[in-house]
Amino acid sequence: MLTRQGDTLMLEGPVTFDTVPLLVGAVDEHFRAGAGTIDFSRVTEIDSSAVALALEWLRQGALANVGVRFVHLPQSMQNLGKLYGVSEIVMSASA
């Protein structure tokens, strides 16, 4: 579900209400080790909880003094960010 390749964390599979609780704390040790890029290219499904997860990871990154950056955000996640009025926050962290 979450693997590390250098300083990049690769998400794989669905990021939904069922999987987000497992992912919330999965980045802690990686952030402490300096990893800050999160790649969504292997995500197969998202729902609104993926947006909440991204916001939580930005918060956790700030606490760990790590600049979190999202890459390959699915269009559907970008659309959900717009719907919830947080697209500027999520997109400002994307490349």
N, C-alpha and C positions, 0 to 999 in steps of 0.2 A: 504494500500500500504506500509506504514512504521509504525511499532508499536514498542514500547519499552518494553523489559522484563529485568528488572534490568539494567545492564550496556550494554545490547545487543540490537541493533536495528535490527528488523526482517523485511527484504524486502519480499514482497509477490506480486505475479503476474508478468506481463511483465515489463522488464526494457529495453525500446526501445525509439526511437526518439520521440514517442508520450508521454511517461511518464517521461522521464528524466527531462524536464523543471520543472515539479512539485517536483521532488525529490532533485534537486540541493540545495535548501535552507532549505529543510525539516530537516536537521540534526543540524542546528545552535544551537537551544535551547538545544538539547540533548548533543552536544559537550560541551557547556558551563556548563552543569550539570555533566560532567565527563564520559558520555557514549562514548565508543570508539570502540566497537566490532560491526561489521556489518555482519549479517548472510544472505547468499544468498540461503539457503536451500529451501526456498519456492518460488523462482523465477521460473516462468514458461517459459519465453522466454527472450532472450537477443539479442542485435545487437551491432554494434560497439560503439554506444553511451554509453553503459554500461561501457566500458573501460574508456571513457572520464569522465564519472561520478565518477568512482573510483579514477581517478587521481585528480579530483576536490575535492573530499572528503578528500583525503590525504592532499591537500593544505589547505583546511579549518581546518582540524584537527591540522595541524602544527601552523596555526594562533591562534587557541584556546588552544595551548599547550596540546593537547590530542594525545596520540599515537593511531592512527587508525589501526585496525586489521580487515582483512576480513576472514570470515570462510565460508566453503562450496561453494567455487567459482565453478561455472559450468565449465566443461571441455571446452565448446565452448568459454567461456570468456577467459580462459587461452590460448586457441589457437589464439584468436583475439589479445591478448596481445603480443604474439610471432610475429604475422603477422605485427603489428605496431611497433615492437621494444621496447615495454615498459613492457614486461613480468617480467623483473627483478624488476622493480619498484612495479608493482602490486603484484607480488608473494612474494616480501620481506615483504609485509604487510599481507600476508595470513598465516593461521595456518593449 
